[in-house]
Each structure stands twice: as C-alpha cells, then as structure tokens.
Amino acid sequence: MRYISSFLDWYEKHLTKSLIVSAIILYIQIPHSVTAADCFFRLGMGVIHFNPILDFFLYSIDLLEAIPIIGITLAIIAKIRKKV
C-alpha cells in the first residue's frame, strides 16, 4: 500500500503535465471523429479509404484514448484520497 500512496503523491505533483498530455490526445481525436462521422453517416467527404496510411493514422488514434482514461482516473483517485 505504501507504493501506491507514494505513486499517487508523485502523480499529484505532476498533475498539470498529465492533464496537458491528456488534452493534446483528446484534441487529436477531432479528425478521427470527422472520419467516423463520414463513415457512419456516409457523408461522402472522401476522407475514409482515401489513403491506407491516412486510414491507419486516423484509426490508430483510438488506441491513444486509454492514456487520458488512465490519467483522469488517477487524478480522481488522488483528489478523493486527499479528501479522506
């Protein structure tokens, strides 16, 4: 339990940097959302299946969502821990 407590103390000291990384990752999601909307609603914007490399980058952004989810969860745990 001591290791978890020391990790959460370290994480709280670096919370601003973590939130900046999370914000950047979430802003990267915007082009992916446009691509998903084009595919789902068949808008015909020509973004999807235009280039295999572009498709790879737009779809691989989904994997980056795990980083903000972990970061936000750790921030919530650190704040709850301070209240208790």
Secondary structure, 3 states (H helix, E strand, C coil): CHHHHHHHHHHHHCHHHHHHHHHHHHHHHHHHHHHHHHHHHCCCCCCCCCCHHHHHHHHHHHHHCHHHHHHHHHHHHHHHHHHC
